[in-house]
């Protein structure tokens, strides 16, 4: 630095440090001047702002994690000062029907049993679904209903046909599937009892629909009154759609009459079993 009269390892130039500037050294080759900036902490703090998950105290300059106070948050500060998610022994993630603690090595999952059947779960397993309320729910419960109907009908003395048995009267009742989810199997127990009069030497048959189930012939010399037999059938009437209504019934039959046989009363009983699974 010739203009400053530098020589002999010394320089006569004068250097003055401004605000926040530090100058060290003598300006010689062995001890050159060193100029450095000295910015105070309060000046630097104004350059920082707190972002998501960050808590900043501008007065002290302390930066920390901002933990949410929302219900269900189990993130805490561990005894070593680090962020901590509780694991086994302190987890709030594991509840009834769940296993695991939420860690990478032990994720939370459904607690399931062993399938003990010969068929596969894919073939015969039921469905678990999530409702609009966020609750897991199984398939609808099975529903069954049992209804009994009956009637006694009187007729004027009515001659019975001489040919094969034919339907002479019908009886029915209306039933409704109690399940709004599943189809129902319709099982019916039908009973018919036709009362006849058989003069001496007369005979006749009764039954269901066109099925003869009873035949009687009077071989005596006097009239037989109140001749009857209660016949029963148990049948499947197919499937009934969820919530649907159907009429279920059968016919009373008579035929094969000889000698002036006639009927005057029919008793009906109908029992309906609806099974929705």
C-alpha positions as a printed Julia matrix, in Angstrom:
277×3 Matrix{Float64}:
    0.0      0.0     0.0
    2.46     2.59   -1.34
    0.14     5.57   -0.88
   -0.27     4.83    2.82
    3.49     4.85    3.4
    3.53     1.23    4.23
    6.94    -0.16    4.9
    8.94    -1.97    7.47
    6.13    -4.24    8.25
    3.85    -1.35    9.24
    1.22     0.75    7.48
    0.31     4.27    8.43
   -3.19     4.16    6.83
   -6.08     4.56    9.32
   -9.11     2.23    9.09
  -12.33     2.92   11.0
  -14.97     0.22   11.63
  -18.55     1.25   10.97
  -21.71    -0.12   12.57
  -21.68    -3.88   13.02
  -18.19    -4.1    11.42
  -15.06    -5.51   13.07
  -11.48    -4.82   11.8
   -8.47    -6.76   12.98
   -4.79    -6.98   11.95
   -2.09    -4.34   11.26
   -2.11    -4.39    7.48
    1.21    -6.12    7.13
    1.87    -9.18    5.01
    2.22   -11.19    8.18
   -0.86    -9.65    9.86
   -3.23    -8.37    7.19
   -6.36    -6.44    7.96
   -9.47    -8.65    8.5
  -12.87    -7.05    8.08
  -15.91    -9.01    9.4
  -19.57    -8.23    9.98
  -21.04    -8.53   13.51
  -24.92    -8.74   13.11
  -26.81    -8.8    16.47
  -29.36   -11.56   17.19
  -32.3     -9.17   17.44
  -31.6     -8.01   13.88
  -31.52   -11.6    12.54
  -34.73   -12.61   14.41
  -36.78   -10.21   12.36
  -35.95   -12.27    9.25
  -37.7    -15.44   10.55
  -41.39   -16.35   10.63
  -43.13   -19.45   12.07
  -44.54   -21.92    9.5
  -46.91   -24.92    9.93
  -45.86   -27.04   12.91
  -43.31   -24.42   14.07
  -43.56   -22.16   17.14
  -41.29   -19.05   17.15
  -40.75   -16.72   20.13
  -39.41   -13.55   18.48
  -38.47   -12.02   21.83
  -36.21   -14.85   22.94
  -35.5    -16.4    19.54
  -36.66   -19.85   20.75
  -37.86   -22.18   17.95
  -39.96   -25.23   18.96
  -42.44   -27.78   17.56
  -46.07   -26.61   17.6
  -48.1    -29.6    18.91
  -51.78   -29.73   17.95
  -54.3    -29.73   20.78
  -56.91   -31.57   18.71
  -58.54   -34.55   20.44
  -56.87   -37.86   19.58
  -53.39   -36.4    18.97
  -50.91   -38.48   20.95
  -47.68   -36.89   19.68
  -45.59   -35.75   22.68
  -42.12   -34.56   23.61
  -40.06   -37.5    24.85
  -37.81   -37.43   27.92
  -34.82   -36.9    25.61
  -36.43   -33.79   24.16
  -37.4    -35.38   20.84
  -40.84   -35.84   19.28
  -42.43   -39.13   20.41
  -45.39   -41.3    19.27
  -46.2    -43.74   22.15
  -45.75   -47.41   21.25
  -46.78   -50.69   22.92
  -47.69   -50.19   26.55
  -48.77   -46.6    26.04
  -50.48   -46.57   22.64
  -53.93   -45.04   22.26
  -54.24   -46.55   18.8
  -54.91   -50.14   19.83
  -58.5    -50.91   20.93
  -61.01   -53.76   20.91
  -60.82   -55.62   17.6
  -57.45   -54.08   16.69
  -53.84   -55.17   16.99
  -50.56   -53.29   16.55
  -49.31   -50.05   18.01
  -49.05   -47.95   14.86
  -45.3    -48.26   14.42
  -43.65   -49.34   11.17
  -42.9    -52.77   12.63
  -46.33   -53.17   14.26
  -49.0    -51.4    12.16
  -52.56   -51.13   13.44
  -54.81   -53.78   11.81
  -57.97   -55.76   12.47
  -57.69   -58.59   14.99
  -59.01   -61.65   13.13
  -59.6    -65.24   14.17
  -58.81   -68.49   12.39
  -61.37   -69.62    9.76
  -62.49   -73.08   11.06
  -64.7    -74.2     8.15
  -64.08   -76.48    5.17
  -65.23   -73.78    2.72
  -63.13   -70.69    2.06
  -63.86   -67.18    3.43
  -64.06   -65.95   -0.17
  -66.74   -68.54   -0.89
  -68.96   -68.26    2.18
  -67.72   -65.37    4.32
  -70.1    -62.55    5.18
  -69.57   -58.85    4.47
  -68.38   -56.15    6.87
  -69.26   -52.64    5.68
  -68.75   -49.1     6.96
  -71.97   -47.19    7.67
  -72.5    -43.49    7.03
  -71.9    -42.98   10.76
  -68.39   -44.4    10.37
  -69.18   -47.6    12.31
  -68.26   -51.05   10.96
  -71.37   -53.21   10.62
  -72.05   -56.82    9.62
  -74.74   -58.22    7.35
  -78.4    -57.83    8.41
  -79.78   -60.14   11.08
  -81.94   -63.09   10.12
  -85.67   -62.53   10.55
  -88.43   -65.12   10.89
  -92.19   -64.89   11.25
  -94.96   -67.39   11.93
  -98.6    -66.67   11.04
 -101.71   -68.81   11.53
 -104.96   -68.38    9.61
 -108.17   -70.37    9.63
 -111.83   -70.31    8.65
 -114.92   -72.51    8.85
 -117.26   -72.16    5.87
 -120.81   -73.53    5.67
 -122.54   -74.43    2.39
 -126.03   -75.48    1.34
 -126.09   -79.22    0.72
 -123.9    -79.44   -2.39
 -123.71   -82.6    -4.51
 -120.24   -83.97   -5.07
 -119.14   -84.62   -8.68
 -118.93   -88.21   -9.88
 -115.63   -87.86  -11.73
 -112.14   -87.36  -10.34
 -111.65   -84.87   -7.5
 -111.9    -81.23   -8.57
 -111.5    -77.96   -6.68
 -114.8    -76.84   -5.2
 -113.59   -73.93   -3.02
 -110.41   -71.92   -2.36
 -108.8    -70.34    0.68
 -105.87   -67.9     0.92
 -104.19   -65.37    3.22
 -101.73   -62.54    2.64
  -98.25   -62.52    4.2
  -95.37   -60.01    4.05
  -91.63   -60.68    4.22
  -90.54   -59.18    7.57
  -87.04   -58.47    6.24
  -86.36   -55.37    4.14
  -82.91   -56.73    3.25
  -83.09   -60.44    2.43
  -85.49   -62.67    0.46
  -87.55   -65.04    2.61
  -88.25   -68.74    2.14
  -92.03   -69.32    2.29
  -93.01   -72.55    4.04
  -96.7    -73.39    4.47
  -98.65   -75.99    6.42
 -102.09   -76.53    4.87
 -105.07   -78.32    6.41
 -108.47   -79.01    4.84
 -111.44   -80.83    6.39
 -114.57   -81.34    4.26
 -117.74   -82.58    6.0
 -119.93   -84.93    3.94
 -123.18   -86.89    4.09
 -123.14   -90.41    2.62
 -126.5    -92.12    2.16
 -126.57   -95.93    2.33
 -124.28   -97.34   -0.38
 -122.84   -93.87   -1.26
 -119.17   -92.94   -1.45
 -116.98   -89.85   -2.14
 -113.41   -88.53   -2.01
 -111.88   -85.23   -0.75
 -108.44   -83.64   -0.92
 -106.16   -80.67   -1.73
 -106.31   -78.95   -5.08
 -106.5    -81.96   -7.46
 -104.85   -84.39   -5.04
 -107.18   -87.02   -3.53
 -106.28   -87.63    0.12
 -109.41   -89.3     1.57
 -112.12   -91.67    0.31
 -115.07   -93.09    2.2
 -117.86   -95.47    1.13
 -120.93   -96.28    3.24
 -121.53  -100.03    3.09
 -124.27   -99.92    5.67
 -128.03   -99.52    5.36
 -128.38   -96.1     7.04
 -127.12   -92.61    6.18
 -123.74   -91.52    7.53
 -123.58   -87.82    8.53
 -120.56   -85.7     9.5
 -118.15   -87.89    7.54
 -114.79   -86.06    7.35
 -111.05   -86.45    7.54
 -108.5    -83.66    8.23
 -105.66   -83.9     5.76
 -102.38   -81.95    6.07
  -99.57   -80.91    3.71
  -96.32   -79.08    4.39
  -94.93   -77.33    1.3
  -92.43   -74.76    0.1
  -93.93   -71.86   -1.81
  -90.64   -70.45   -3.1
  -88.89   -67.21   -2.19
  -90.4    -63.83   -1.37
  -88.49   -60.62   -2.19
  -87.43   -58.29    0.68
  -90.45   -56.47    2.08
  -92.77   -57.99   -0.55
  -96.32   -59.25    0.04
  -97.92   -62.36   -1.47
 -101.17   -64.31   -1.21
 -100.67   -67.94   -0.12
 -103.46   -70.49   -0.37
 -104.88   -73.76   -1.66
 -108.09   -75.36   -2.9
 -110.42   -77.92   -1.31
 -111.34   -80.76   -3.67
 -114.09   -83.37   -3.87
 -115.13   -86.04   -6.36
 -115.76   -89.75   -7.12
 -119.26   -89.47   -5.67
 -121.83   -92.29   -5.82
 -125.25   -92.71   -4.28
 -126.04   -89.01   -3.8
 -123.09   -87.99   -1.61
 -122.86   -84.27   -0.78
 -120.87   -81.85    1.44
 -122.05   -79.0     3.67
 -118.99   -77.59    5.5
 -115.26   -77.04    4.91
 -112.72   -76.16    7.63
 -109.45   -74.48    6.58
 -106.19   -73.99    8.51
 -103.13   -72.3     7.03
  -99.83   -71.73    8.83
  -97.08   -69.75    7.11
  -93.43   -69.68    8.16
  -91.24   -66.94    6.58
  -87.49   -67.37    7.02
  -85.2    -64.57    5.84
  -81.46   -65.2     6.33
